[in-house]
Amino acid sequence: MIVVMKADATAAQIEHMADHIAALGLKPQVIHGTHQTVIAAIGEERPGLTEVLEPGEGVEKVLPIMSPYKRASSELKRERTVVKARGLEVGGRRVAVIAGPCSVESEEQIVALARRLKALGATGLRGGAFKPRTSPYSFQGHKELGLKMLATARAETGLAIVTEVMAPEHVPMVAEYADVLQIGARNMQNYQLLQAVGDSGKPACLKRGMSATLDEFLLAAEYILDRGNPDVMLCERGIRTYEDHTRFTLPLATVPYLHEKSHLPVVVDPSHGTGKARLVVPMSRAAIAAGADALMIEVHDDPEHAVSDGAQTITPAAFKQLVEQCRRIAEAVDRTI
């Protein structure tokens, strides 16, 4: 349920209603908007709740939340959520660009690349320290040493670090170094991991599972939000279909649909979404036109010799072209980069 308070409701009235909701066995979540305050009553809905809550002092009306995902729903929160981590801001008028290699290979590599990317317009640094790979024989990442390399690159450039965490027991360690905890497609429904990331208090970037519906995607985000962590970004990274001309199919209709159904910002990853370096720039342009709040791009100085995902990784020169072209498209849709 959503308890919509009157525009002139006092702080005491709002606090009283939150306490009343808690006494009914529901979780109250107070959301202060520009013009009004609403209180979400999260939990199992039962008959008679409207009649119990509506007479409260300062209450304008009580509405049901129809979506199965309550906290992620735009029914609960009309104003867009803006996620901030250091200089990275996702969800505002400016489109963020998060870039970096698939895997952190060495300190020299990540620091030098981070400097170039920042100079070219990146606002966040991505890079894998822990790498989930299909084959157990593939490079699995440098783990904590890789996290320390990322931290060094951040100290040199100021770029916020976005990196993947793969298991609940890794969350404290990764959170010590990272600014944004990424949950990969293979872990989208790892509910213990989602809860651990929610408990960390760190901003989260949740990638859509490669076979997940959008309702399943939003319900996964709900697990993080339900732990009291409001800073969640939804990342469309492509899904499996019968097409084989790309590694995955990148469905950009996801972007406006999620903006309609949820208040959370939407990131698009055209590197994983296509699996082909030559398609990354045009699909980035399309993502900006569709309304993406951020791009996540894999960039490497020498993609041919990258230890992972070289086929979908672009060079710094191509990244420069991407930013220049996307900047023009962003202006056409009243955004900036």
FENVENMO-V11032 format. One record per helix or strand of 3 or more residues. SS is the DSSP state (2 for helix, 1 for strand). FROM is the first residue (numbers start at 1). LEN is the number of residues. If there is no record, write none. Layout:
# FENVENMO-V11032
SS|FROM|LEN  SS|FROM|LEN
This chain:
# FENVENMO-V11032
1|2|4  2|11|13  1|27|6  1|37|6  2|49|6  1|59|5  1|83|3  1|88|3  1|96|5  2|107|14  1|124|3  2|144|14  1|160|5  2|168|10  1|180|4  2|185|3  2|191|10  1|203|5  2|214|12  1|232|5  2|253|9  1|265|4  2|270|5  2|277|14  1|294|6  2|303|3  2|310|3  2|316|17
